[in-house]
């Protein structure tokens, strides 16, 4: 099974991806995981990626597509593509390579997203982010602070971008009958139960 996760910021999708990994053997398609997997190989594609990164250049859309093809050919895992599809260009690029997938939309009200983002906390040493009003990192007892980019105008700009650019893609997926709506305004356990039920896992 291949899943595409689409979400407004701070809707809890990362937590749900980890639950699917632990309980059902999914693999989360993230840049770090892809590069770690490819770094074990001696291939022309890996050398091209490494040379591009070493030269401080952006990895081109064509290279991203090649990486995606390479992962799909070599692995038969259940995959989660996190934030891979954000706009129409992403969707078109993705559809060239993957066609048998479902889209999970973590639906969180705008005001709730704003509230969670305004009050989330940050560990400057580990760069971990924590839920609203958490005062210390329980792993190392570092005092947490607010992120510099979590001021209201910046947050609202990100939220508006999501609704203007990504939500039309969500509606396209709904019209194709491959969208799974999940209410993200619940406890972690309730979100997980709803997701698992709707995916028939």
N, C-alpha and C positions, 0 to 999 in steps of 0.2 A: 504494500500500500504506500502511495506517495501522497503526502499532505503538504499544502501550502498554508502557512499561518499568516493571517493579516490581522492587524490590531492597532488600535490607538495606543499611544504610549502609556505604559504603566498599567496595562490591563491584566497582567499576570501570565502572559503567554509563556515566558521563559520557564516559570515553575511548572506549567502544564507540560511543556516539552520534556522536562526532566522526568516527570512522572511517567510519561509514555515510554521514555527510554528505559527506565528501571523496571516497569511492569510488563512491557510488551516488546522490548527489544528494538525500538525505533532508534535511528541515528539522526542527530540534528545536523543539518547541512549548514555549517558556519565556516567562515573564512579560516579560522585557526585550525579547525578539524580537517578541512580540505588540504591546507598546506602541510599539516602534520602527516596526513596520509600520503601525499605526493612526495614528501621529503624522503620517504623510505625507498623511493624508486630512482632509477637512473634512466630517465626517459627524455626525449626531445622536448616534450611539453613542460616537464618540470624545469629543465634547464632554461627554457624560454621565460617561464614565470620568475625564476630566481634572478635571471639577468635583468628583467624588467624592474623587479623590486629593488635590486642592488643599485640600479641606475636612477632610483627615485622617480620612476615614471609610473603613471596610472596603468593598471592592467586593462587592456582594451576590452570592449564588449565581445569581440571575436574570441579573445583568449578565455574570457569567462564562459562563453558557450562551449569552447573546446574542453575546459575543465569539467563542466557539467556533463558533457557526453562521456568523458573518460570515467567519471564517478559512476554513472548509470550503467556503463558497459561492464565495469569490473566488480560491481557490488549488487547483490540482490536483496539488501536490507530493506526494511520498511524505513522510509526517509521522511524527514520533516524539513521543508525549505522555509527558513525563518526570514521573513521580510525580503524575500527575493523578488516578489512582485509588488511594486509600489505605484507604478504608473503604467500607461498604455504601452510605452516602449518596453518596459520590463516584461509585461504580459506577452507581447508579440515575440520577444526573444525566447522566453520560457516555452511558449507553445511550439516553437520550432523543434524543440528537443524532447519535451515531456508532454504527453497527451492523456495518459491514464492517471489523473490525479483528482483529489478533492480539495476544496478550499475551506479552511476553518476560519471564521470571522469571530474574534473575541469582541463582543459588543459591550461597550462601556459608555454610559452617558457622558456627554461632554463636561458637565460640571463635576462629575466624579473624577474624571481624568485630570481635570485642572486641579482639583483639591489634592489628589495623590501626588501630582508633580510638584505643587507648591510646597509641600511639606515633607517630601522625601529627604533622606539624609545621606551623607557621603563620608567615606573614610578616605582621607587624602593619601594615606600611606599605601593601602591595598587597592584603592580605586573601586571598592565595592559600593553598591548603592543599597539603601535599606528603606523599609516602609516608613510612612509618615510618623514623626515624633519619636523615632528610636534615637536614644541619646548616646549609646556606646555600641561598638562592635563586640558582640558576645564572644568572638574568637580570640581577640587580643586586647579588649577593653580600651581600644582607642576611642577618644571623644569624637563624635561625628559632627559634621557641619553641613550647612546647605551648599549645594553646588552653585557655582557662580552663574551658570546659565539657567538656573531655575528661578528666575524672576518673572513676574506675571506677563510682561509684554512678550518676552521670548517664548514662554510656554504657549501663549495664545497664538503666536505666529506659527508654531509647530502644529498646533491643533487645527488651525485653519487650513494649513497646507494638507493635512491628512484629509479633511472633508472635501477640499476642492479637487485634489488630485487622485487620492486613493479610493475614496468612497464610490466614484463612478465605476471603478474596476470591480468593486464588491457587487454593485448592482448588475454588472455584466455577468458575473459568475452566478448570481442568483437566477438570472434569466436562462442560463445554461443548465440549471438544476444540478449544479455540482457544489453549491455552497452549503456549509453547515454553520448555522447561527448558534453561538454559545453565549449565554448570559454571563458576562465577566463580573457583574456586580453582585457576586455571591462569595461565600467562603471558598477557600482553595479546594476543600473536599467536595463541595457542591458543584463547583465548576468542573472538577475532574469527573465526577459521576455523570454529569450531563454530557460531557465530551465523549466519554467511553460509551455511553448508551447510544448516542447519535451516530457514532462511528461503527457500532455493532462489534465492539471488541470483546 
